[in-house]
């Protein structure tokens, strides 16, 4: 649905060139929620604005539903943009208009007749759960309600694609959860394709089918969330399951084991301990519900160096578990990082 190829955008600042987006390739499949994760200054917002050409890239290609947006101008570009809804971080509502009036304004800009506008506004307010707040002004609405108005406004033109620019970053955790649940529901009901940017790992965990980590204008990791979590050395996995830097004591092997669904029910720690007559020390871990699957990460310590534990490590891998060995030569090594470090 969304195809981005070799996208590049630079700015001039104080006499020097700053690269905000540096050769990004990204594909968002139809009907999925794709999250771009990164800290401030990573280039996320610029990337999003290049998708609907609020920012025109220096080079590259942006295609939505097979249509190359960079080849469009004038009326053709305006019509294409109507198929792209945009949700803003700080709502962007007109204080002089009611909730209904803010939604109607978008339809007025699109040239929708008055009678049709009124029916569409009622439909959208019902869709986002604000039918009773139609006549309320922004100052009378909570942050979550304001964002629901923003979502309704973004849906006014019946878009196929919805872009979200840090839509929950100004909201409290409970309200954030309700907005993410609404977006997931709307995606399913309306068949939307959603591209969102965020700095919150919890957003990726709750709603995203696929994700990418962006740093210094580049994507450093990208793919389906489940695949990334089960990939050795994944930054996303280390961010969603943060563990302290590993302390590998002499004569021990420290291992991170990632598991999902059926393997989550396997007593692999006790099995290893019984089978090889060793003591297994559990150093930390967590289990999360992500995309309808249970995925977890456990850090364990085995007695002996990695070469001595070759059979035990093979046993874990043959059981369908993802295994990362810390500080071992010739073995997959991964240095654990906190969520803050992943997003730096």
Helices and strands as residue ranges (DSSP letters): E 2-13, E 16-28, E 33-37, H 44-51, E 59-64, E 67-68, G 69-71, H 74-81, E 84-87, H 99-109, H 114-127, G 131-133, G 138-140, H 143-154, E 161-165, H 173-190, E 193-198, H 201-207, E 210-215, E 218-224, H 225-229, H 235-240, E 252-260, H 261-264, H 268-276, E 280-290, E 293-303, H 310-318, E 322-326, H 339-342
